[in-house]
Amino acid sequence: MTEEDNKLMDQYGITSKQKTVYLYKGHKYGNLKDALNFAKIDMKLK
């Protein structure tokens, strides 16, 4: 995000929030539980 973006956000009362993304072997997960489940299954297959 640029400084100009931040100024515009302040001007209009817009906020942002970062979202955590969990990664396992190139796959992206929105919550830790899903990432753990996939990793556990993957480890059992080896």
N, C-alpha and C positions, 0 to 999 in steps of 0.2 A: 504494500500500500504506500502510495506516495504522500508527501507532505500536503500536497493539494487535496488529495482524497481525504486526509484527516481534517483539513480545514472545512471542507464541504460537509463532512459528517458532523462536525461540531456545529456548523451553521444551521443544519437542519435537524439536529438532535438525533442523529442516527448513531447506533452503537453496533459493535461487532463482537463476536465471540468465537474463539478458536475451538475446533472440534478435534478430539483425540481420535486417531485412526491407528488400529493395531495391524501390524504386518507380519505375515508368516509365509515364507517361501513365495513371495510375490503376490500373495492374496491379501486383500484389504478387508478389514472387519470394523464395523461401527461399534462393537462392544467386545470387551475382553472375554466374556463367556464363549462367544462363538469362535474366537481365535483359539482359545484353549481347547475347546472340543475338537476342532479340526486338527490341531497339533497332536492331541492325544491319540486320535484315530490314525493319523499319519505315522506316529511312532510305533503303534501296534502292528502296522502293516510291514514294517522292516524286519 
